[in-house]
């Protein structure tokens, strides 16, 4: 049988595994919250961020002479272990929890305390020598430590997300260059419009994603405004004068980032707008990404009865009953990820609205939802790039014939024969199945030489009269 140790808290005594670095309050959270099957350990950047916050607090407390050098060095050692993403299995609590993140904060406090105790040559649970509350949590409460760590974690998780986005945009740009001379018909409202190149279409995909890189950088920067030193409600009770500024400075140095202290700590402690803004940026990206995937699925539709303009790399048989069918499974899965992220944004909006008075207790679901969205989106964009976009090919001859046979090229005749005559030609072409080219010549509207010049597809790819 597993050996146990006894720890106590406000509610009494509880058995904790003897080998565990977490303590009684973490054990209560394990018992209380069996919700999502997603553990704090599944998000290493959050554990790292908790270590950063606890280290910054310890450094400030030591400099302010309220934490001894010996305790500071032990807590520094333990916090750095978390920053290096060690002891992840000591964070088994559910990401969705009541208590505004108290369980998460205490999980970090207990793990750090017990690592520090071992570093001091003591036994786990000998909290009289290094206390989770009195020493690790000194000058803090959950209400400043938890949101500050959450913001730091999201800021760090944004980096691989942006990398995935930039790489995807670059992939689309490479295809734009590859397809720069591939003529095709553009469409509006799913109807033939005017000619363009497939390269222009893919360059549009690249450019619209590039805009989201800048937007994500902008909203991520807002996450570096933290409320350390606010303690319970923003008044700073139980923290020394100057602690908030000093702790923030220490965290900025640890991260080597421009971390700032919020202007008004009472407002900052209850406000979740930076989370809302960041989630909104993820939603905006997903709207664009899902639209692109819809376009890819349309462009590859067929092969005999659809648009059949491009080929996506075949990834798996498409049917258990229809031989030969291959589905666009990569864009389909990315669509579904986008739906999930947009749904998470709704959750975040509701949770942000649900805060009351001096605290928003719904921050755990806000944090979990954003982390899930970042994780899903990063994986989805990498998958779309590697498994799909890098292998796209064009059906060049088919696209060229579509342009030559299209009624849409009559638009190019407007400046020369007028809208009324152009409409008449288009209508007759639709009714008879004839080509625009032949009908213009039959009606003696233009000479063959002039018509050839006007309807040269290359002359219809930009401003031209």
N, C-alpha and C positions, 0 to 999 in steps of 0.2 A: 504494500500500500504506500501511496505517496505521503511523505512526511509533511506535517503541517506546523505552522507557528501561529500563535494567537496574537492578534492586534486588536486595538479598541479605538472607537471614535465616539461621537455624540450619541449614537444609537446603541452602543454597547460593544461587546466582543464579537469577533468573527475569525474564523479559521482561514489562513492564507497559505498557499504552498510554500514550504520552507525554502525552496530554491528560487522563488519569485523575487524579482527586484521591485515589483509593484507592491502596494500595501492594501490596507483595509478598505479605503474608499474606492480604489480601483476594483477590488473584489466585489464591492456592492454594485458597482456599475456593470460588471460582468453578469451578476445575478439579475439586475433590474432590466437591462436593455438588450433584449434578444429580438432585434428589429430587422436589420438590413443584411446581415451576414457580411457587411463591409466593415473592417476593423481599422482603427487608427494606424495600425502597422502597415496597411495597404497603401498609405500615403506617406512615404519616407520624407518628402519635403516638409510636411507638417511637423513630423517629429523633429527634424532638423531645426525648423523655425522655433519650436518650443525651446530647444537647447540654446538657440541664439538669444531669445528673450531672457531666459534664466541666467545666462552668462552675463548679459548686459546689466541686468538688475544686480547681480552679485558684485560686479566690478564697481558699480555706482555705490552700493552699500558699503563696500570695503573702503572706497575713497572717502566716504562720508563718516568713516570710523564707527559704523554700527554693526559691521560684520568682521570678526577677527581674521587675521591673516591665515591661520591654520584652516578655519572653516572655508574661507574664500578659496584657498588653493584646492581643497577637496571638492568643492562645488564647481570650480573651474574645470578640474579634471573630468568630473562626471558630465558636465554640460558639453564639453568637447567630444565626449564619447557619443552623445546624441547628435551633435553637429556632424560627426563622421558617419552617422546613420548606423551606428551599432545598437545592439539591444532592441531591435525592432520588434522581436517576439514578446517583449515586455509591455507592448501597447495593444492588448487584445480587446479593448472596449469598442462597442459599436459606434459608428460615426453619427448615428441618429440617437440623440439622448436628450432628456430633460435636464433642467438645471443651468441653461445658458452656457454650457461648456465647462461647468465645475468639475465634472468627472475627468475630462481631458486635462485640465490644469493640474488636478491632483494626481493623475496618472504620471505626468511629467515630474511633479514635485516628489512623489514617492520613489520613482525610479532613480532620479538624481540623488536623493538623500541616501538611498541604500548603496548606490555605487560609491558615493562619497564616504559612507561609513566603512565599507571594505577598504577603501583607499587609506582611511585613517587607522586601519587595523581593528575595526569593531565588527560586530555581527549585524546582519540585516535585522531591522526592527528596533535597534537600540537608539531610538530617536532622541533620547536625552542628550546625545552627543552631536547629532545633526538631524534637525527636525524638518519634515516636509513643509510644515506651516511656518514655524518660527524663523527658519533660516533660509530654505530654498525659496519660499514664497514671501520673504521679507520685503516690505514696501510695495506689495502687489496685492491684487485680488484677481479673481477670474475675469472680472469685467474690464480690466486693461490688458492683462497678460494674454488671454485667449484671443481677442480680436486682433491684437498686435501680431501674435504668432500666425494667425490665419492670413492676415494681409501679406506678411513676409513669405509665407508658403505659396500663396497665389502668385506673387510677384516672381518667385523662382520658377514656378510651373509654367508661367507665361513664356519663358525663354525657349524651351523646346517646342512649344506650340507655334511660336513665331518662326522658328527655324523650319518646321514642317510646312508652314504656309509659304515662306519664301522659296523653299525648294519646289513646292508645287507650282508656284507662279513661274519659276524659272523653267520648269518642264513644259508648261504651256507656251512660254516664249520660244523655246527651242523648236517646238512643233510649228509655231507661227512662222519661223524662219524656213523650216522645211517645206511648208505649204504656201509660201509667199506667191508662187506663180500658178497655183491651182485655182482655176476659175470655177465659181459656183453661183447659184441663185441665192440671194438673200430672201428672207421671208418676213412678212409682218402679218399678224393675226392668222398664222399658218397658211397664208396665201402667198403666191409668187410676188416678189417685189422687184428689186433691181439686182444686177450682178454685183458680186464682190469676190474676194478670194477667201479660200479656207484659212489662209494665213491671217487675214484680217479678223476672222471670227475667233481664232485661237488667241490672237493678240488681245482681243477684247477680254477674253477670259483671264489672261495674265494681268492686264492692267487693273481690272476690277478687284482682283485679289490683292494686288500690291497696295491698294488704298486701305485695305484692312490691316496691313502690317503697321502703317502709321497710326491707325486708330487704336490698335491694341497697345502699342507703345505708350500712347497718350493716356489711356485709362489705367494701364498698369502703374504708371508713375503716381497716380492718385493713391495707390495702395501703400505707398511709402510714407503717408501721413498717419502717424499712430498716436495712441492715447496713453502710453506708459506714464505712470505717476498719477493717473486719474483715480486709482483704486476703485472703490465701490461705485460711486456715482459721478465722479468728475471733480469733487471738491478737494481731492488730495489728502483726505484724512488717513493717518497712519504712514504717511511718507514725509520725509524731511523737506524743508524748503530747498529748492534747487535740485532735488532728486529727479524730477520729471525731465528737466533739460539735460542733466548729466547722463541719465540712463539712455535717453534717446541718442545722445552723442556717442555713447559706448556701442550701442547697437549699430549705428551708422558706420563706425570704425570696423566692427566685426564683419559687417556685410560688404564694406567698401562701396556703399551706395549713399545717395542723398536722402537719408531717412530724416523726416521732420516731425516735430511735435505739433499736434493740432493746436490751433489758436485758442479754442474754447473747449476745455476738457469735459465739461458737462454736456455740451452739445455733441461732442465726438463720441462719448460713451454710449449714447442712445441712437446715434445716426448710423445707418447702414448704406448710405447713398453710393459710396465708392464700390461696394459689392454690386449694387444695382447697375451702376454704370458699366462695370466690367462684364457682368452677365449680358447686358444689353449689347455690348460689342460682340460677344460670342454669338448672340442671336443674329445680329446683322451679318456677320460672316456666314452663318449657316444659311440664311436666306439666299445669299449669293451662291454659295457652294451647292445648295440643293437645286437652284435654277440651272447652274452649269451642268449638273448631273442629269437633270431632265432633258437639257439640250443634247447631251451626249447620247442618251437613250433614243431620242427622236432621230438623230443623225445616223445612227447605226441600225435603225429599224428596217426590217425586211427578212431575208435579203431580197426576195423577189417582189414583194408587194408593199414595201415601205420606202423610205427615203434612200437608204443604202448609200449614203454619201461617204461614210467612214467605216472602218473596221476596228472594233475593240479586240484586244487579245482574248482569245477563247480561254476560259478558266475552268469550265466544268460542263458536262452534259446538261442540257437545259430542261429535260423532261424525262419522267419515268415511263411515258407512253408514246411520245412523239419522237421518233428517230431523227437525228440530224439537227435538232433544235439546240441552239446555244444562246443563253440569256446574258444580258449585260449586268452580271451579278455584282460587279465592283461599284458602279454608280448606284445600283439599288441599295447596297449596304450603307453607302455614304448618305444617301437620302434619308435612310432610317436613323442614322446617327444625328443628322440635322434635326429631325423631328424630336428626338429625345432631348437635345440641347434646348430647343425652343420650348419644350415642355418644362424643362428645368428652370428656364427663365421665368415662366409663369409661377412656379413654386417659389422662387426667390422674391418675386414681386409681392406675392401674398405674405411671405414671411417678413419682408421688410415693413410692410404696412401693419403687421400685427404687433409691433413693438408698443409698449405702454410706458409712459412717464420716463424714468431715467435709465431704462435699459431695454434692449430688445433680446428677449430670452430665446428667440428663434434662430440665433446665429448658427447653431450646429447644422440645421438643415440647409441654411444658406451656404455655409462652407462646404458641406458634403456635395451639394448640387453643383456648385461651381467646379470643384475638383473633379467630379465625375465628368462634367462637360469638357473640361480641358483634356482629361485623359482620353475620352472617347474621340474628341476632335483631332488630337495629335495623331492617334493611331489611324483614324480614318483618312486623314490627308496623306500620311505616308503610304497607306495602302493604295489610295487612288493614284498617286504618282507612280509608284513602283509597279503595281499590278495592272495598270490601265493606261495612263497618259503616255508614259514612255514608249509604249508599244502600239500606239494608234497609227493606222495607215489610211491613206486616202484612195477612194475609187475615182481616180483622176478623169478617165475617159467618160465615165458615166456622168460626172459632174459637168463636163464640158458640153455634152449632148443636152443636158437639162437646160443649160443656158441658151443654146441655139434654138431649142424647141419651145422656149418659154414665151408666153404672152407678155410677161413682165418687161421684156426689153423694149416694148412699145413706149415705155415711159421716156426713153432716151430720144424719141422722135418729137416730143412735145414742143421743144424750142424751134423746130424746123417746119412742122406741118400743123401745129396748133392742137389744143386739147380736144376739140370736137372731132377733127379728122383722126386723131390718134385713138379716140374712143371707138369710132366707127370701125377702124381697122381691127382693134382688139375684139370687138363684138363679133365681127365676121370671122375672125380666126377661131374664136371659141365655137361658133355655130357650124363652121365647115370643117374644122380640123386642119385648115391650111396654115401655112407659116406666115408670120408677120412680114418677113422678108419678101416673099413672093407677092403678097397682096399689095404692098406699097408700090412695087414695080408695076403690077397690073393696073393700078389706079393712077399711074403716072404722077405720083406725088413727089418723087425724088429720082435723081439719076442713080444708076447702079454704083457709080464711083462714089457719089456722096453718101449713099446708103451704106456701102461697105465701110466707109470711114466712120460713120456714126455708130454703126452696130458692131464695130470691132470691140470685143469684150474688154480689151485693155483700155479703151477710151471711156469705158463706163465705170471705172473703178475709183474715180475721184472727180473733183470739179472739172467740167469740160463742156464747152459749147462749140 
